[in-house]
Amino acid sequence: ASPQTRTATGAETGAAADTREQRGEYLTTSTGARLYDTDHSLKAGARGPTLLQDHHLREKITHFDHERIPERVVHARGAAVHGVFVGYGSATNVCKAAFLAEGVTTPVFTRFSTVVGSRGSADTVRDTRGFATKFYTSEGTFDLVGNNIPVFFIQDGIKFPDIIHAAKPHPDREIPQAQSAHDTFWDFVSSHTEATHHVMWQMSDRAVPRSYRMMEGFGVHTFRLVDAEGGTSLAKFHWKPKLGVHSLLWEEAQLIAGVDPDFHRRDLFDAIESGAYPQWELGIQVFPDTPEQTFDGIDLLDPTKIVPEELAPVQPVGMLTLNRNTTNYFAETEQVAFHVGHLPPGIDVTDDPLLHARLFSYIDTQLSRLGGPNFNQIPINRPHAPVNDMLRDGFHQHAVHSGVAPYKPNTLDGGCPFMAGVETGAYVEVPQVVAEGVKERSAPASFEDHFTQPRLFYRSLSPVEKEHLVRAFTFELGKCYEQAIRERQLRVLANVDAELCALVAAGLGLPAPEATEPAAEVAPSPALSQLGQVWPAD
Ligand code: HEM
């Protein structure tokens, strides 16, 4: 090993973490001194005042006082479990990542979540669900941080604080806790019509999943894949559940939220406990890496657009099996830190402006959520690949770096042998022409079409799915205090589909407005009519 290699953490060697089984014959302080009594503080006589010298009392109370860390600013409520991913080898012609090779087994940790609610909110609310998977690959950690909806609300990450401020509870009353039924949310999405496609999915049955085990997952953004020869292609990631996609009825979701707010986490843990391990097939849609970065006229850098599977089939590349529950929720689920920039060789980012903001945001929030820059040394975040970094010191540093020269090149620690062979590493930038022109705050014209895909989505639904969608819009908009917001959202729906708008308007007792945007007419074709329908179980 290079002299720079860290020692003594056990992280990179896979040695056992610091487990405290809370068994044993005697209790100790955090420094190992045996205690004979933890029920009585040290007092001056049985009725006397408590003495400041009682170290055990002070340690016990002080530690308790600092038990809480901030919940995630979004996706605060979640449940996570361990599993394995096995590559099929079918992706090796387009992606050199070792974990995708045939038969390679990679340990994973998957966290499912709601987006808006606080850590103690109910599971079955109408919301997008997070679907984040950490692959501990032999070439470094790969985090696929996705959602159960294939598109996002906004096209540029600079609006992320705005949409989240709008979706979180109202600042004055902290209402509602975990639903989209409120004025600020509808105020935002009716004013930012790029959100329409995501809102359509969110008002559909997809936003009230029956179980985490029965949800699809999507990487949303387009990524760039690199093959062994350096050739590139563009790709979107999909998770397909073996149990199929199933939803709750809205009435069921509401009742369950009261009767069993832990419904989804209980379902996940109980299934694994009983040996019914949920499985998902990972698939990719692959597109040629052209200078335009479009496919069949669809801008691949626009995260509010899908590419219909009929135009680009999802090709299976491996299988995820979740098979082990957590031992300690805080240590694992609460402390896990995902990052869209954790990429292995063979997977790279594109210039999607939403993705670029995410590349900054996750590490930034984790610096404060997990108390400093060393959170990747927390056991659940430790890579299973060898680590040889020059990152030093900082709060909660557990690694003992043995090198004396944490810089490169150096002549004291035997140089930097690890820089050799860099061409096989990650973050090898693919030569690309960067956009010409002046610096500007703008978006491409291709980002301006906000209604064609929402219209495709609506027209692809079955009658009962349409009915649920109409009822969801009517229910949620009915909760708004401001009439003007309802009317503005109806004008948005008029641009999606006249029938949808008329039905929601009737439900709200309001007149249906006319469309203001010229509709790119989309005849429901047999191919596109598949959109939004359930994935059949095997
Ligand atoms: C957390 C997905 C967009 C900021 C998460 C989590 C998921 C997720 C699944 C939960 C991670 C976990 O379980 O620990 C997505 C998807 C997005 C998106 C699919 C769009 C396609 C964004 C954007 C930003 C952002 C644009 C900011 C610019 C955050 C932050 C967290 C988070 C700060 C909390 C992370 C933590 O505390 O560990 N996101 N997100 N996300 N996301 Fe996103």
Residues whose N, C-alpha, C, O or C-beta is under 5 A from the ligand:
A	BS01	HEM	R72 V73 V74 H75 R111 S113 G130 F131 A132 V145 G146 N147 F152 G157 F160 V220 V336 A337 F338 L354 A357 R358 S361 Y362 T365 R369
